[in-house]
């Protein structure tokens, strides 16, 4: 923004009544809390605060928005949307209504905090940190007080939407246990590529604190571990280690049984993302999601002895059915698309303007590759039979069709030869996916040879 534009903005802000300036400041702070237009909001707030202080020289790098300071400890656990969440997660959308509730029910504490971080002279980092911790503890105590079951306890109904009420106990637990959670996170490696015995023992030792193993806080501590795991499902190994058994009854009897619930929830989310991406035709993400789903299903079934009729067993079965039904319907549609593109029609049925859409070919190539990827993970995802049958049918049909299309280039009406060429090129691309580059190159040379023969034929005298 030019200097002239900045001056105009400051002049406009200076003309506003104090009440409007305060309202505008509050709205921009709430916009930042929601994660909306952060760069613009921060810039306008800097200028507005400078105007309120009455001097351009008073503009300084702005202290973070109050809500972001207080809720910064929640960042590792935040997820987008207002849908269901697993243990150890908090919806980002819940922060604003909780903050607004704190402004009402803990008005004195919030006012003291805002005065501390926005006072003059400018507070230092240590002063801001003390103010943040003081308000976090006050908020945690208030949350614990109103979420503790009691006959006359109806305070949570004033907070706002249902998702905010559901997230309130978790927010209170994390704020209350901020220091031990921060210390625990600092002891974890940045990446846990293979969660083996030595790493499990190290994590278990670091978790062995009364403040971290409460039912309220443990899921969040386990979430911190899952963020560092290359394969998040491996968090169940910690539960198996604590239970000293892979029997699900013994694992569920420990407080660490929640790790299995968390792993299953994450696996269910992967299945949902896979279903959504496939419906949208986003097959580029399918291989990674398929691998994640396959590894998670195999890992849980291998390392945990789950009964088919247990809660966890039924969850696992539902995940496999979800993935299987999603993949099966898509896999079964691929041969039809291939036949539609490669089907040889009589010359009289092909119009001079007939053509094959390159986008349609690209999508079909992606689908053939998708079937090949599914074949790799078919066993664990309960799609073995349909995948093997479909892949075999594709190979047989494409091989025969490609040879027939190449032969058709040697004869036939010149009027439809361009369409036959498009079909042959599509078939050769399919061959590359199904048989490899060498076979595709062989068929490509055969197609070129067939066209060369046609071009060398002398034209009949009229």
LODOSE-76135 format. One line per field, with one value per residue (C-alpha): residue number from 1; x, y, z. Coordinates in steps of 0.1 Angstrom, whole numbers, m for minus. Layout:
BEGIN
num c(NUM,...)
x c(X,...)
y c(Y,...)
z c(Z,...)
This chain:
BEGIN
num c(1,2,3,4,5,6,7,8,9,10,11,12,13,14,15,16,17,18,19,20,21,22,23,24,25,26,27,28,29,30,31,32,33,34,35,36,37,38,39,40,41,42,43,44,45,46,47,48,49,50,51,52,53,54,55,56,57,58,59,60,61,62,63,64,65,66,67,68,69,70,71,72,73,74,75,76,77,78,79,80,81,82,83,84,85,86,87,88,89,90,91,92,93,94,95,96,97,98,99,100,101,102,103,104,105,106,107,108,109,110,111,112,113,114,115,116,117,118,119,120,121,122,123,124,125,126,127,128,129,130,131,132,133,134,135,136,137,138,139,140,141,142,143,144,145,146,147,148,149,150,151,152,153,154,155,156,157,158,159,160,161,162,163,164,165,166,167,168,169,170,171,172,173,174,175,176,177,178,179,180,181,182,183,184,185,186,187,188,189,190,191,192,193,194,195,196,197,198,199,200,201,202,203,204,205,206,207,208,209,210,211,212,213,214,215,216,217,218,219,220,221,222,223,224,225,226,227,228,229,230,231,232,233,234,235,236,237,238,239,240,241,242,243,244,245,246,247,248,249,250,251,252,253,254,255,256,257,258,259,260,261,262,263,264,265,266,267,268,269,270,271,272,273,274,275,276,277,278,279,280,281,282,283,284,285,286,287,288,289,290,291,292,293,294,295,296,297,298,299,300,301,302,303,304,305,306,307,308,309,310,311,312,313,314,315,316,317,318,319,320,321,322,323,324,325,326,327,328,329,330,331,332,333,334,335,336,337,338,339,340,341,342,343,344,345,346,347,348,349,350,351,352,353,354,355,356,357,358,359,360,361,362,363,364,365,366,367,368,369,370,371,372,373,374,375,376,377,378,379,380,381,382,383,384,385,386,387,388,389,390,391,392,393,394,395,396,397,398,399,400,401,402,403,404,405,406,407,408,409,410,411,412,413,414,415,416,417,418,419,420,421,422,423,424,425,426,427,428,429,430,431,432,433,434,435,436,437,438,439,440,441,442,443,444,445,446,447,448,449,450,451,452,453,454,455,456,457,458,459,460,461,462)
x c(0,14,21,m9,m32,m20,m25,m61,m68,m55,m75,m107,m100,m93,m127,m146,m162,m143,m172,m169,m131,m135,m162,m140,m110,m130,m144,m110,m97,m125,m118,m82,m95,m115,m84,m100,m78,m52,m27,m52,m67,m33,m24,m56,m54,m18,m30,m61,m42,m18,m47,m62,m29,m28,6,20,52,32,25,46,46,13,10,m8,m45,m57,m76,m47,m24,m47,m56,m21,m16,m46,m31,m17,m52,m73,m93,m114,m152,m179,m183,m175,m140,m120,m106,m76,m91,m108,m128,m112,m148,m154,m127,m146,m178,m157,m138,m171,m184,m152,m157,m191,m185,m149,m151,m128,m101,m103,m102,m71,m54,m62,m49,m17,m9,m20,m7,18,47,48,49,78,76,79,50,28,35,26,m6,m14,m8,m29,m59,m55,m56,m86,m104,m95,m108,m141,m145,m138,m163,m192,m185,m184,m217,m241,m278,m278,m249,m263,m235,m224,m258,m248,m216,m231,m235,m234,m199,m185,m202,m187,m152,m153,m140,m111,m102,m103,m81,m54,m53,m50,m22,m5,29,33,20,45,73,62,61,96,109,95,116,104,96,90,96,95,78,100,106,132,110,79,98,111,76,60,86,80,42,45,33,0,m9,m6,m23,m57,m87,m91,m55,m41,m58,m42,m8,m13,m23,11,27,5,16,52,45,51,22,m3,m20,12,0,m17,17,19,m14,m3,30,12,m13,16,m8,m23,m57,m82,m100,m68,m58,m93,m90,m61,m64,m43,m71,m82,m52,m70,m102,m81,m64,m97,m112,m83,m86,m123,m114,m90,m118,m141,m115,m109,m146,m149,m119,m131,m165,m149,m126,m94,m75,m41,m46,m59,m26,m15,m48,m51,m16,m25,m58,m42,m13,m37,m61,m33,m14,m45,m56,m20,m9,m42,m63,m98,m129,m154,m183,m165,m169,m135,m141,m173,m156,m129,m154,m174,m142,m133,m169,m169,m136,m146,m179,m163,m136,m157,m182,m155,m134,m163,m170,m136,m141,m172,m153,m125,m150,m168,m135,m121,m152,m148,m178,m186,m174,m209,m216,m187,m194,m167,m166,m164,m136,m124,m121,m85,m98,m119,m88,m68,m95,m96,m58,m61,m88,m67,m38,m63,m73,m36,m30,m60,m46,m16,m37,m67,m63,m65,m92,m116,m116,m93,m118,m133,m99,m82,m112,m114,m77,m76,m106,m89,m57,m75,m98,m72,m47,m72,m87,m52,m42,m75,m73,m38,m49,m79,m55,m43,m77,m111,m125,m101,m131,m129,m92,m86,m110,m94,m60,m74,m87,m54,m35,m59,m54,m16,m18,m39,m14,13,m6,m15,16,44,63,80,48,32,62,59,22,31,56,31,5,31,40,3,m2,30,17,m16,2,24,m6,m12,m45,m70,m74,m107)
y c(0,34,61,81,52,46,83,81,50,67,99,78,58,91,105,76,81,63,38,29,26,2,m18,m20,m31,m58,m71,m73,m92,m117,m120,m130,m155,m171,m172,m148,m122,m122,m101,m74,m74,m71,m42,m23,m30,m16,16,18,14,41,64,56,64,97,95,78,72,52,25,m5,m42,m53,m78,m109,m108,m116,m147,m161,m156,m173,m202,m207,m238,m254,m251,m287,m301,m279,m292,m274,m277,m284,m321,m350,m351,m379,m377,m353,m329,m295,m277,m243,m230,m234,m209,m177,m186,m198,m165,m145,m165,m158,m121,m124,m148,m139,m102,m90,m115,m108,m70,m74,m95,m71,m42,m61,m69,m35,m12,16,13,m17,m49,m73,m109,m120,m98,m109,m146,m141,m125,m153,m180,m162,m159,m195,m208,m186,m198,m235,m232,m216,m243,m271,m256,m254,m287,m307,m325,m311,m307,m269,m266,m251,m228,m246,m239,m202,m208,m211,m238,m275,m280,m254,m270,m304,m289,m270,m298,m304,m267,m265,m297,m284,m249,m264,m288,m264,m266,m304,m307,m282,m300,m334,m320,m307,m342,m358,m362,m342,m374,m409,m429,m464,m465,m493,m506,m480,m451,m465,m469,m433,m419,m440,m427,m391,m396,m410,m379,m377,m345,m361,m395,m382,m392,m356,m348,m382,m380,m347,m360,m390,m366,m349,m383,m391,m358,m370,m406,m413,m438,m425,m459,m470,m452,m484,m499,m477,m491,m526,m520,m505,m534,m560,m578,m575,m587,m560,m566,m560,m530,m515,m519,m494,m457,m460,m479,m445,m447,m475,m454,m425,m447,m461,m426,m415,m445,m438,m402,m416,m437,m407,m386,m414,m416,m379,m376,m405,m390,m358,m376,m367,m399,m383,m385,m420,m439,m422,m425,m462,m469,m452,m471,m504,m500,m489,m517,m543,m528,m528,m563,m577,m560,m560,m591,m577,m597,m594,m587,m561,m523,m520,m551,m537,m503,m520,m540,m509,m491,m520,m522,m484,m486,m517,m504,m471,m488,m516,m494,m473,m503,m520,m488,m488,m516,m498,m466,m484,m502,m470,m454,m485,m501,m507,m494,m499,m472,m462,m455,m430,m395,m373,m351,m379,m374,m387,m361,m361,m353,m384,m404,m388,m396,m433,m436,m423,m449,m477,m466,m465,m501,m511,m493,m510,m544,m537,m532,m554,m581,m560,m537,m566,m559,m587,m606,m576,m560,m591,m598,m562,m559,m592,m582,m549,m566,m590,m564,m537,m561,m575,m540,m524,m551,m548,m510,m511,m535,m512,m484,m504,m504,m488,m456,m426,m406,m423,m430,m399,m413,m448,m431,m414,m447,m463,m436,m440,m478,m474,m452,m478,m504,m484,m486,m522,m538,m513,m489,m516,m531,m497,m486,m518,m511,m475,m486,m510,m481,m459,m487,m493,m456,m455,m484,m465,m433,m453,m468,m452,m435,m451,m432,m414)
z c(0,m9,16,3,7,43,51,37,58,90,83,79,111,130,119,135,169,198,201,164,167,196,177,146,167,183,150,134,165,161,124,133,158,131,108,82,64,90,71,63,98,115,93,99,136,137,121,143,175,163,157,191,208,189,173,142,162,187,161,171,161,175,203,191,193,228,218,198,228,252,229,213,235,217,182,180,186,164,134,109,106,131,125,149,164,180,215,216,191,194,167,157,153,190,201,192,211,241,241,239,268,288,281,298,326,334,324,352,344,306,312,335,308,280,301,308,272,258,285,282,284,260,281,276,266,302,313,285,292,329,319,295,320,346,323,311,346,354,323,330,366,353,327,351,375,350,333,366,369,394,399,395,370,337,329,298,281,278,258,223,197,206,192,215,245,235,231,264,287,263,261,299,302,278,294,329,318,295,312,314,278,266,284,271,235,239,248,216,184,155,135,148,117,133,166,180,215,225,213,230,263,260,253,280,305,295,298,333,351,371,353,318,324,336,313,303,293,281,247,240,250,227,199,203,198,168,151,152,140,103,106,132,137,155,186,195,202,233,246,239,258,288,289,283,260,226,238,233,266,286,264,269,306,307,304,272,255,242,218,199,197,183,157,145,143,122,99,95,85,59,45,43,26,1,m6,m11,m34,m56,m59,m71,m95,m76,m83,m78,m40,m41,m40,m8,9,m1,13,46,48,39,64,92,87,85,115,137,127,131,163,182,189,182,184,156,180,201,197,182,160,146,140,120,100,92,80,57,43,37,18,0,m12,m23,m43,m57,m74,m90,m101,m117,m138,m155,m181,m194,m199,m218,m240,m249,m261,m279,m293,m331,m350,m386,m409,m417,m380,m377,m387,m404,m373,m347,m322,m288,m260,m247,m212,m213,m223,m194,m169,m181,m179,m143,m136,m150,m128,m99,m105,m105,m72,m57,m68,m46,m15,m24,2,34,19,10,m27,m39,m61,m79,m84,m99,m121,m134,m140,m159,m180,m189,m200,m222,m238,m243,m258,m284,m291,m296,m321,m340,m341,m354,m382,m390,m398,m429,m445,m442,m454,m454,m441,m407,m405,m382,m357,m359,m352,m321,m309,m315,m296,m266,m267,m267,m236,m219,m229,m212,m179,m182,m199,m195,m217,m238,m251,m256,m277,m298,m305,m313,m339,m354,m357,m374,m398,m406,m414,m435,m457,m462,m473,m498,m515,m549,m554,m579,m611,m612)
